[in-house]
Amino acid sequence: MTGPTTVRLRHNRIELALHRLREGEGRPLLHLHGLAERSPGSVPAHLAGWPGPVWALDLSGHGASGSA
């Protein structure tokens, strides 16, 4: 895999962007950003040791996600 893959999730009128930052074996990790931020484009250094896949979610109104 090269670069992150984005999956669009829709619930009612809100579309959220879920980014696959890295594949891996074992349990996946979901990274949530802080308010007024967005998901990182790659795995943050403090999560680099996680052996499983790493996903990141853009909250509603942030990054590539829509707003209500």
Biopython code that builds the backbone (N, CA, C, O; Angstrom):
import numpy as np
from Bio.PDB.StructureBuilder import StructureBuilder

atoms = [
    (1, "MET", "N", (0.851, -1.181, 0.000)),
    (1, "MET", "CA", (0.000, 0.000, 0.000)),
    (1, "MET", "C", (0.889, 1.234, 0.000)),
    (1, "MET", "O", (1.882, 1.287, 0.726)),
    (2, "THR", "N", (0.540, 2.222, -0.807)),
    (2, "THR", "CA", (1.291, 3.461, -0.832)),
    (2, "THR", "C", (0.385, 4.601, -0.404)),
    (2, "THR", "O", (-0.632, 4.862, -1.047)),
    (3, "GLY", "N", (0.742, 5.278, 0.668)),
    (3, "GLY", "CA", (-0.040, 6.398, 1.172)),
    (3, "GLY", "C", (-1.330, 5.966, 1.822)),
    (3, "GLY", "O", (-1.735, 4.809, 1.712)),
    (4, "PRO", "N", (-1.980, 6.901, 2.505)),
    (4, "PRO", "CA", (-3.215, 6.567, 3.199)),
    (4, "PRO", "C", (-4.373, 6.336, 2.225)),
    (4, "PRO", "O", (-4.417, 6.923, 1.144)),
    (5, "THR", "N", (-5.298, 5.479, 2.624)),
    (5, "THR", "CA", (-6.523, 5.224, 1.885)),
    (5, "THR", "C", (-7.661, 5.819, 2.693)),
    (5, "THR", "O", (-7.702, 5.654, 3.912)),
    (6, "THR", "N", (-8.588, 6.509, 2.038)),
    (6, "THR", "CA", (-9.710, 7.122, 2.740)),
    (6, "THR", "C", (-10.997, 6.400, 2.396)),
    (6, "THR", "O", (-11.291, 6.139, 1.229)),
    (7, "VAL", "N", (-11.761, 6.080, 3.437)),
    (7, "VAL", "CA", (-13.069, 5.462, 3.305)),
    (7, "VAL", "C", (-14.088, 6.492, 3.773)),
    (7, "VAL", "O", (-13.902, 7.116, 4.817)),
    (8, "ARG", "N", (-15.153, 6.675, 3.016)),
    (8, "ARG", "CA", (-16.214, 7.622, 3.393)),
    (8, "ARG", "C", (-17.325, 6.869, 4.118)),
    (8, "ARG", "O", (-17.840, 5.868, 3.618)),
    (9, "LEU", "N", (-17.684, 7.360, 5.296)),
    (9, "LEU", "CA", (-18.767, 6.778, 6.086)),
    (9, "LEU", "C", (-19.907, 7.784, 6.138)),
    (9, "LEU", "O", (-19.682, 8.953, 6.450)),
    (10, "ARG", "N", (-21.121, 7.352, 5.839)),
    (10, "ARG", "CA", (-22.254, 8.272, 5.835)),
    (10, "ARG", "C", (-23.284, 7.824, 6.864)),
    (10, "ARG", "O", (-23.641, 6.649, 6.945)),
    (11, "HIS", "N", (-23.752, 8.797, 7.652)),
    (11, "HIS", "CA", (-24.843, 8.571, 8.596)),
    (11, "HIS", "C", (-25.770, 9.770, 8.478)),
    (11, "HIS", "O", (-25.386, 10.894, 8.800)),
    (12, "ASN", "N", (-26.985, 9.530, 8.018)),
    (12, "ASN", "CA", (-27.941, 10.603, 7.737)),
    (12, "ASN", "C", (-27.302, 11.614, 6.798)),
    (12, "ASN", "O", (-26.982, 11.261, 5.663)),
    (13, "ARG", "N", (-27.102, 12.862, 7.227)),
    (13, "ARG", "CA", (-26.547, 13.898, 6.352)),
    (13, "ARG", "C", (-25.062, 14.145, 6.592)),
    (13, "ARG", "O", (-24.480, 15.028, 5.961)),
    (14, "ILE", "N", (-24.445, 13.395, 7.480)),
    (14, "ILE", "CA", (-23.038, 13.623, 7.819)),
    (14, "ILE", "C", (-22.159, 12.582, 7.135)),
    (14, "ILE", "O", (-22.424, 11.382, 7.218)),
    (15, "GLU", "N", (-21.112, 13.050, 6.458)),
    (15, "GLU", "CA", (-20.127, 12.160, 5.848)),
    (15, "GLU", "C", (-18.803, 12.319, 6.586)),
    (15, "GLU", "O", (-18.252, 13.417, 6.668)),
    (16, "LEU", "N", (-18.301, 11.206, 7.121)),
    (16, "LEU", "CA", (-17.037, 11.212, 7.851)),
    (16, "LEU", "C", (-15.954, 10.545, 7.012)),
    (16, "LEU", "O", (-16.227, 9.632, 6.233)),
    (17, "ALA", "N", (-14.730, 11.012, 7.184)),
    (17, "ALA", "CA", (-13.585, 10.446, 6.462)),
    (17, "ALA", "C", (-12.761, 9.598, 7.432)),
    (17, "ALA", "O", (-12.281, 10.086, 8.455)),
    (18, "LEU", "N", (-12.612, 8.335, 7.091)),
    (18, "LEU", "CA", (-11.807, 7.394, 7.867)),
    (18, "LEU", "C", (-10.577, 7.052, 7.030)),
    (18, "LEU", "O", (-10.701, 6.507, 5.933)),
    (19, "HIS", "N", (-9.391, 7.370, 7.549)),
    (19, "HIS", "CA", (-8.143, 7.208, 6.802)),
    (19, "HIS", "C", (-7.353, 6.004, 7.319)),
    (19, "HIS", "O", (-7.094, 5.898, 8.517)),
    (20, "ARG", "N", (-6.976, 5.108, 6.422)),
    (20, "ARG", "CA", (-6.088, 3.996, 6.792)),
    (20, "ARG", "C", (-4.662, 4.510, 6.618)),
    (20, "ARG", "O", (-4.201, 4.726, 5.497)),
    (21, "LEU", "N", (-3.973, 4.703, 7.737)),
    (21, "LEU", "CA", (-2.618, 5.236, 7.699)),
    (21, "LEU", "C", (-1.575, 4.151, 7.494)),
    (21, "LEU", "O", (-0.522, 4.393, 6.903)),
    (22, "ARG", "N", (-1.877, 2.935, 7.994)),
    (22, "ARG", "CA", (-0.906, 1.839, 7.857)),
    (22, "ARG", "C", (-1.621, 0.507, 8.045)),
    (22, "ARG", "O", (-2.518, 0.377, 8.878)),
    (23, "GLU", "N", (-1.208, -0.473, 7.258)),
    (23, "GLU", "CA", (-1.680, -1.838, 7.452)),
    (23, "GLU", "C", (-0.832, -2.482, 8.525)),
    (23, "GLU", "O", (0.210, -1.944, 8.899)),
    (24, "GLY", "N", (-1.260, -3.621, 9.023)),
    (24, "GLY", "CA", (-0.498, -4.335, 10.026)),
    (24, "GLY", "C", (-1.225, -5.585, 10.450)),
    (24, "GLY", "O", (-2.336, -5.857, 9.995)),
    (25, "GLU", "N", (-0.601, -6.338, 11.314)),
    (25, "GLU", "CA", (-1.182, -7.574, 11.831)),
    (25, "GLU", "C", (-1.668, -7.334, 13.257)),
    (25, "GLU", "O", (-1.017, -6.634, 14.033)),
    (26, "GLY", "N", (-2.800, -7.911, 13.592)),
    (26, "GLY", "CA", (-3.315, -7.791, 14.957)),
    (26, "GLY", "C", (-4.424, -6.761, 15.068)),
    (26, "GLY", "O", (-5.083, -6.412, 14.089)),
    (27, "ARG", "N", (-4.606, -6.287, 16.286)),
    (27, "ARG", "CA", (-5.695, -5.369, 16.589)),
    (27, "ARG", "C", (-5.458, -3.991, 15.975)),
    (27, "ARG", "O", (-4.353, -3.456, 16.061)),
    (28, "PRO", "N", (-6.494, -3.411, 15.354)),
    (28, "PRO", "CA", (-6.349, -2.074, 14.792)),
    (28, "PRO", "C", (-6.402, -1.000, 15.875)),
    (28, "PRO", "O", (-6.972, -1.204, 16.946)),
    (29, "LEU", "N", (-5.803, 0.135, 15.578)),
    (29, "LEU", "CA", (-5.799, 1.291, 16.470)),
    (29, "LEU", "C", (-6.498, 2.436, 15.748)),
    (29, "LEU", "O", (-6.199, 2.708, 14.586)),
    (30, "LEU", "N", (-7.433, 3.115, 16.431)),
    (30, "LEU", "CA", (-8.124, 4.264, 15.866)),
    (30, "LEU", "C", (-7.595, 5.531, 16.518)),
    (30, "LEU", "O", (-7.725, 5.713, 17.728)),
    (31, "HIS", "N", (-6.999, 6.406, 15.716)),
    (31, "HIS", "CA", (-6.448, 7.680, 16.199)),
    (31, "HIS", "C", (-7.521, 8.750, 16.033)),
    (31, "HIS", "O", (-8.066, 8.927, 14.943)),
    (32, "LEU", "N", (-7.827, 9.472, 17.128)),
    (32, "LEU", "CA", (-8.775, 10.581, 17.092)),
    (32, "LEU", "C", (-8.022, 11.877, 17.349)),
    (32, "LEU", "O", (-7.241, 11.966, 18.296)),
    (33, "HIS", "N", (-8.251, 12.869, 16.521)),
    (33, "HIS", "CA", (-7.563, 14.145, 16.673)),
    (33, "HIS", "C", (-8.266, 15.024, 17.703)),
    (33, "HIS", "O", (-9.381, 14.723, 18.129)),
    (34, "GLY", "N", (-7.611, 16.104, 18.099)),
    (34, "GLY", "CA", (-8.201, 17.073, 19.016)),
    (34, "GLY", "C", (-9.110, 18.041, 18.275)),
    (34, "GLY", "O", (-9.149, 18.050, 17.045)),
    (35, "LEU", "N", (-9.842, 18.855, 19.030)),
    (35, "LEU", "CA", (-10.727, 19.845, 18.425)),
    (35, "LEU", "C", (-9.920, 20.859, 17.624)),
    (35, "LEU", "O", (-8.805, 21.219, 18.000)),
    (36, "ALA", "N", (-10.496, 21.312, 16.521)),
    (36, "ALA", "CA", (-9.889, 22.272, 15.601)),
    (36, "ALA", "C", (-8.641, 21.715, 14.909)),
    (36, "ALA", "O", (-7.813, 22.478, 14.414)),
    (37, "GLU", "N", (-8.509, 20.399, 14.876)),
    (37, "GLU", "CA", (-7.399, 19.745, 14.187)),
    (37, "GLU", "C", (-7.961, 18.802, 13.136)),
    (37, "GLU", "O", (-9.167, 18.795, 12.888)),
    (38, "ARG", "N", (-7.101, 18.012, 12.523)),
    (38, "ARG", "CA", (-7.510, 17.020, 11.540)),
    (38, "ARG", "C", (-6.623, 15.798, 11.694)),
    (38, "ARG", "O", (-5.613, 15.848, 12.396)),
    (39, "SER", "N", (-6.985, 14.716, 11.053)),
    (39, "SER", "CA", (-6.184, 13.500, 11.120)),
    (39, "SER", "C", (-4.829, 13.725, 10.456)),
    (39, "SER", "O", (-4.732, 14.474, 9.484)),
    (40, "PRO", "N", (-3.778, 13.080, 10.977)),
    (40, "PRO", "CA", (-2.459, 13.218, 10.354)),
    (40, "PRO", "C", (-2.408, 12.480, 9.024)),
    (40, "PRO", "O", (-3.217, 11.588, 8.770)),
    (41, "GLY", "N", (-1.458, 12.853, 8.177)),
    (41, "GLY", "CA", (-1.287, 12.208, 6.882)),
    (41, "GLY", "C", (-0.506, 10.913, 6.950)),
    (41, "GLY", "O", (-0.500, 10.138, 5.993)),
    (42, "SER", "N", (0.156, 10.670, 8.074)),
    (42, "SER", "CA", (0.904, 9.432, 8.283)),
    (42, "SER", "C", (0.852, 9.096, 9.769)),
    (42, "SER", "O", (0.366, 9.889, 10.575)),
    (43, "VAL", "N", (1.349, 7.934, 10.119)),
    (43, "VAL", "CA", (1.315, 7.487, 11.523)),
    (43, "VAL", "C", (2.199, 8.412, 12.363)),
    (43, "VAL", "O", (3.381, 8.572, 12.061)),
    (44, "PRO", "N", (1.638, 9.025, 13.416)),
    (44, "PRO", "CA", (2.443, 9.874, 14.296)),
    (44, "PRO", "C", (3.560, 9.073, 14.972)),
    (44, "PRO", "O", (3.419, 7.872, 15.203)),
    (45, "ALA", "N", (4.652, 9.738, 15.282)),
    (45, "ALA", "CA", (5.818, 9.072, 15.879)),
    (45, "ALA", "C", (5.475, 8.328, 17.164)),
    (45, "ALA", "O", (6.014, 7.250, 17.416)),
    (46, "HIS", "N", (4.583, 8.890, 17.983)),
    (46, "HIS", "CA", (4.262, 8.233, 19.255)),
    (46, "HIS", "C", (3.425, 6.961, 19.076)),
    (46, "HIS", "O", (3.226, 6.221, 20.039)),
    (47, "LEU", "N", (2.935, 6.698, 17.869)),
    (47, "LEU", "CA", (2.182, 5.471, 17.587)),
    (47, "LEU", "C", (2.955, 4.509, 16.685)),
    (47, "LEU", "O", (2.436, 3.455, 16.317)),
    (48, "ALA", "N", (4.174, 4.857, 16.332)),
    (48, "ALA", "CA", (4.958, 4.055, 15.387)),
    (48, "ALA", "C", (5.195, 2.626, 15.863)),
    (48, "ALA", "O", (5.334, 1.726, 15.034)),
    (49, "GLY", "N", (5.245, 2.395, 17.152)),
    (49, "GLY", "CA", (5.497, 1.057, 17.684)),
    (49, "GLY", "C", (4.290, 0.141, 17.676)),
    (49, "GLY", "O", (4.422, -1.048, 17.966)),
    (50, "TRP", "N", (3.105, 0.667, 17.351)),
    (50, "TRP", "CA", (1.901, -0.168, 17.336)),
    (50, "TRP", "C", (2.014, -1.179, 16.200)),
    (50, "TRP", "O", (2.235, -0.786, 15.055)),
    (51, "PRO", "N", (1.864, -2.495, 16.495)),
    (51, "PRO", "CA", (2.079, -3.515, 15.461)),
    (51, "PRO", "C", (0.919, -3.684, 14.482)),
    (51, "PRO", "O", (1.115, -4.174, 13.370)),
    (52, "GLY", "N", (-0.271, -3.286, 14.883)),
    (52, "GLY", "CA", (-1.450, -3.503, 14.053)),
    (52, "GLY", "C", (-1.711, -2.366, 13.098)),
    (52, "GLY", "O", (-0.940, -1.408, 13.031)),
    (53, "PRO", "N", (-2.806, -2.471, 12.353)),
    (53, "PRO", "CA", (-3.172, -1.400, 11.443)),
    (53, "PRO", "C", (-3.522, -0.129, 12.218)),
    (53, "PRO", "O", (-4.004, -0.194, 13.349)),
    (54, "VAL", "N", (-3.275, 1.018, 11.600)),
    (54, "VAL", "CA", (-3.585, 2.303, 12.229)),
    (54, "VAL", "C", (-4.554, 3.059, 11.320)),
    (54, "VAL", "O", (-4.293, 3.256, 10.133)),
    (55, "TRP", "N", (-5.676, 3.475, 11.908)),
    (55, "TRP", "CA", (-6.689, 4.253, 11.223)),
    (55, "TRP", "C", (-6.831, 5.595, 11.927)),
    (55, "TRP", "O", (-6.524, 5.706, 13.114)),
    (56, "ALA", "N", (-7.290, 6.609, 11.212)),
    (56, "ALA", "CA", (-7.537, 7.921, 11.793)),
    (56, "ALA", "C", (-8.875, 8.436, 11.274)),
    (56, "ALA", "O", (-9.179, 8.296, 10.089)),
    (57, "LEU", "N", (-9.671, 9.028, 12.156)),
    (57, "LEU", "CA", (-10.999, 9.519, 11.803)),
    (57, "LEU", "C", (-11.026, 11.034, 11.887)),
    (57, "LEU", "O", (-10.647, 11.611, 12.906)),
    (58, "ASP", "N", (-11.477, 11.681, 10.814)),
    (58, "ASP", "CA", (-11.729, 13.120, 10.864)),
    (58, "ASP", "C", (-13.121, 13.313, 11.461)),
    (58, "ASP", "O", (-14.109, 12.820, 10.916)),
    (59, "LEU", "N", (-13.196, 14.028, 12.578)),
    (59, "LEU", "CA", (-14.472, 14.283, 13.213)),
    (59, "LEU", "C", (-15.319, 15.200, 12.342)),
    (59, "LEU", "O", (-14.798, 15.846, 11.432)),
    (60, "SER", "N", (-16.604, 15.261, 12.608)),
    (60, "SER", "CA", (-17.526, 16.085, 11.829)),
    (60, "SER", "C", (-17.060, 17.541, 11.784)),
    (60, "SER", "O", (-16.778, 18.143, 12.820)),
    (61, "GLY", "N", (-16.982, 18.100, 10.571)),
    (61, "GLY", "CA", (-16.567, 19.478, 10.392)),
    (61, "GLY", "C", (-15.060, 19.692, 10.420)),
    (61, "GLY", "O", (-14.606, 20.836, 10.417)),
    (62, "HIS", "N", (-14.280, 18.626, 10.445)),
    (62, "HIS", "CA", (-12.822, 18.717, 10.496)),
    (62, "HIS", "C", (-12.218, 17.930, 9.330)),
    (62, "HIS", "O", (-12.796, 16.942, 8.876)),
    (63, "GLY", "N", (-11.075, 18.365, 8.858)),
    (63, "GLY", "CA", (-10.349, 17.635, 7.812)),
    (63, "GLY", "C", (-11.218, 17.373, 6.595)),
    (63, "GLY", "O", (-11.826, 18.294, 6.050)),
    (64, "ALA", "N", (-11.278, 16.124, 6.170)),
    (64, "ALA", "CA", (-12.022, 15.740, 4.972)),
    (64, "ALA", "C", (-13.464, 15.337, 5.265)),
    (64, "ALA", "O", (-14.170, 14.893, 4.360)),
    (65, "SER", "N", (-13.920, 15.484, 6.522)),
    (65, "SER", "CA", (-15.297, 15.145, 6.888)),
    (65, "SER", "C", (-16.211, 16.348, 6.679)),
    (65, "SER", "O", (-15.780, 17.498, 6.773)),
    (66, "GLY", "N", (-17.467, 16.063, 6.397)),
    (66, "GLY", "CA", (-18.445, 17.128, 6.236)),
    (66, "GLY", "C", (-18.976, 17.585, 7.597)),
    (66, "GLY", "O", (-18.616, 17.042, 8.641)),
    (67, "SER", "N", (-19.831, 18.585, 7.552)),
    (67, "SER", "CA", (-20.455, 19.070, 8.791)),
    (67, "SER", "C", (-21.967, 18.947, 8.656)),
    (67, "SER", "O", (-22.509, 18.868, 7.553)),
    (68, "ALA", "N", (-22.616, 18.932, 9.781)),
    (68, "ALA", "CA", (-24.080, 18.744, 9.783)),
    (68, "ALA", "C", (-24.806, 19.954, 9.256)),
    (68, "ALA", "O", (-26.035, 19.958, 9.191)),
]
sb = StructureBuilder()
sb.init_structure("model")
sb.init_model(0)
sb.init_chain("A")
sb.init_seg("    ")
for serial, (resi, resn, name, xyz) in enumerate(atoms, 1):
    if name == "N":
        sb.init_residue(resn, " ", resi, " ")
    sb.init_atom(name, np.array(xyz, "f"), 0.0, 1.0, " ", f" {name:<3s}", serial, name[0])
structure = sb.get_structure()
